[in-house]
């Protein structure tokens, strides 16, 4: 509805395909308008590994980094072709909502502590997963697992972004 996602061809969506970091950047920049986020003009954020991408993709990556929604994998690399994991998705989407809310930190509260597979994620990722869970953006992959290192698929990403936009002023 909002034009956030497009097909992988004119006739296919590829719902079971993994989402790459460059695709996530495009999805989130496209979602920024409906969410009421003012997107800055594109300016280099120092990533040396995005130059072969289309200009619109480079711009989206640089704009997300400028907003603080996305970070590089180092100070000079973005790793645009890396697959987005579930914990990374939570980080992207919670930062997106916090930017949309004027940097107000989202509250947490009812996080299900029964998840047993979050021990190897950073504290920042844990809190993002907690917030995404509490706000109904995502749930676990089972009663006891979040699967933080599993790839995010295109159909899942569409659902995650739609649920994220439900926490903004975007309305169909």
C-alpha positions as CSV (number, residue, x, y, z in Angstrom):
1,X,0.0,0.0,0.0
2,X,2.7,2.5,1.0
3,X,5.1,1.4,-1.8
4,X,7.6,0.1,0.8
5,X,8.4,-3.1,-1.0
6,X,8.5,-4.1,-4.6
7,X,8.7,-7.4,-6.4
8,X,11.9,-9.1,-7.3
9,X,10.6,-9.1,-10.9
10,X,7.5,-7.6,-12.5
11,X,5.5,-10.7,-11.6
12,X,7.2,-12.2,-8.5
13,X,7.6,-11.1,-4.9
14,X,9.9,-13.9,-3.7
15,X,8.4,-14.1,-0.2
16,X,10.8,-16.8,0.9
17,X,14.0,-15.0,-0.1
18,X,16.3,-13.5,2.5
19,X,16.4,-9.7,2.9
20,X,19.8,-8.1,2.4
21,X,21.1,-5.0,4.1
22,X,20.7,-2.9,1.0
23,X,17.1,-4.0,0.5
24,X,16.4,-3.2,4.2
25,X,17.7,0.3,3.6
26,X,15.4,0.8,0.7
27,X,12.4,-0.6,2.6
28,X,13.0,1.7,5.6
29,X,13.6,4.8,3.6
30,X,10.4,4.2,1.6
31,X,8.6,3.6,5.0
32,X,10.0,6.9,6.4
33,X,7.6,9.2,4.5
34,X,4.4,7.5,5.6
35,X,5.8,7.3,9.1
36,X,6.4,11.1,9.2
37,X,10.2,10.9,9.3
38,X,12.0,13.7,7.6
39,X,14.7,12.1,5.5
40,X,17.9,14.2,5.2
41,X,19.5,14.8,1.8
42,X,21.9,12.0,0.9
43,X,25.5,12.6,2.0
44,X,28.3,10.1,2.2
45,X,28.6,8.4,5.5
46,X,32.1,7.0,4.6
47,X,31.0,3.6,3.5
48,X,33.5,2.4,0.9
49,X,31.7,-0.8,-0.2
50,X,28.5,0.7,-1.6
51,X,29.8,2.5,-4.7
52,X,28.7,-0.3,-7.1
53,X,25.1,-0.1,-6.0
54,X,22.5,2.0,-7.8
55,X,22.4,5.6,-6.7
56,X,19.0,5.3,-5.0
57,X,20.3,2.4,-2.9
58,X,23.5,4.3,-1.9
59,X,21.4,7.3,-1.0
60,X,19.0,5.1,1.2
61,X,22.0,3.6,3.0
62,X,23.6,6.9,3.7
63,X,20.3,8.5,4.8
64,X,19.5,5.7,7.2
65,X,23.0,6.0,8.7
66,X,22.6,9.8,9.0
67,X,19.4,9.2,10.9
68,X,21.0,6.7,13.2
69,X,18.7,3.9,12.1
70,X,21.4,1.9,10.5
71,X,25.0,1.4,11.3
72,X,27.8,0.0,9.3
73,X,29.6,-3.2,10.0
74,X,32.7,-1.0,10.6
75,X,33.4,2.7,10.2
76,X,34.0,2.3,6.5
77,X,31.9,-0.7,5.5
78,X,28.1,-1.3,5.3
79,X,28.2,-4.9,4.0
80,X,25.2,-4.2,1.7
81,X,24.9,-7.8,0.5
82,X,24.9,-9.4,3.9
83,X,21.6,-11.0,5.0
84,X,19.6,-9.2,7.7
85,X,19.2,-11.4,10.8
86,X,16.2,-11.3,13.1
87,X,18.2,-9.4,15.8
88,X,19.4,-6.9,13.3
89,X,15.8,-6.4,12.1
90,X,14.8,-5.6,15.6
91,X,17.6,-3.0,15.9
92,X,16.6,-1.4,12.6
93,X,12.9,-1.2,13.4
94,X,13.2,0.0,17.0
95,X,15.7,2.7,15.9
96,X,13.2,3.7,13.1
97,X,10.4,4.1,15.7
98,X,12.6,6.0,18.1
99,X,13.6,8.4,15.3
100,X,10.0,8.7,14.3
101,X,9.1,9.5,18.0
102,X,11.7,12.2,18.2
103,X,14.4,10.0,19.8
104,X,12.0,9.1,22.7
105,X,13.0,5.7,24.0
106,X,10.3,3.1,23.6
107,X,9.1,1.6,26.8
108,X,9.2,-2.1,27.5
109,X,7.3,-4.1,30.0
110,X,5.8,-7.5,29.3
111,X,8.7,-9.2,27.5
112,X,8.5,-13.0,27.6
113,X,11.5,-14.1,29.5
114,X,11.0,-17.7,28.4
115,X,13.1,-17.2,25.3
116,X,16.2,-19.3,25.8
117,X,18.3,-18.3,22.8
118,X,19.2,-14.6,23.4
119,X,22.4,-15.1,25.4
120,X,24.7,-14.4,22.5
121,X,23.2,-11.1,21.4
122,X,24.4,-7.7,22.6
123,X,22.5,-5.8,25.2
124,X,21.4,-3.3,22.6
125,X,20.0,-6.1,20.4
126,X,18.3,-7.7,23.5
127,X,16.6,-4.5,24.3
128,X,15.5,-4.0,20.7
129,X,14.1,-7.5,20.6
130,X,12.3,-6.8,23.9
131,X,10.8,-3.6,22.5
132,X,9.8,-5.2,19.2
133,X,8.2,-8.1,21.2
134,X,6.4,-5.7,23.5
135,X,5.0,-3.6,20.6
136,X,3.8,-6.6,18.7
137,X,6.2,-6.1,15.8
138,X,7.6,-9.7,16.2
139,X,7.3,-12.7,18.3
140,X,9.4,-15.8,18.7
141,X,9.8,-18.6,16.2
142,X,8.6,-21.0,18.9
143,X,7.5,-20.7,22.5
144,X,11.1,-20.6,23.7
145,X,13.1,-19.3,20.8
146,X,13.5,-16.0,19.0
147,X,16.1,-17.3,16.5
148,X,18.1,-14.0,16.6
149,X,20.6,-15.1,14.0
150,X,18.2,-16.6,11.5
151,X,17.7,-14.7,8.2
152,X,14.7,-12.4,7.8
153,X,12.6,-13.4,4.8
154,X,10.8,-11.0,2.5
155,X,7.4,-12.0,3.7
156,X,8.4,-11.6,7.3
157,X,9.9,-8.2,6.6
158,X,6.7,-7.0,5.0
159,X,4.8,-8.0,8.1
160,X,7.4,-6.5,10.5
161,X,7.3,-3.2,8.6
162,X,3.5,-3.1,8.5
163,X,3.4,-3.7,12.2
164,X,6.0,-1.0,12.8
165,X,4.1,1.5,10.7
166,X,1.0,0.8,12.9
167,X,2.9,2.6,15.7
168,X,3.2,5.7,13.6
169,X,0.8,8.2,12.0
170,X,0.8,6.2,8.8
171,X,-2.7,5.1,7.9
172,X,-4.0,3.3,4.8
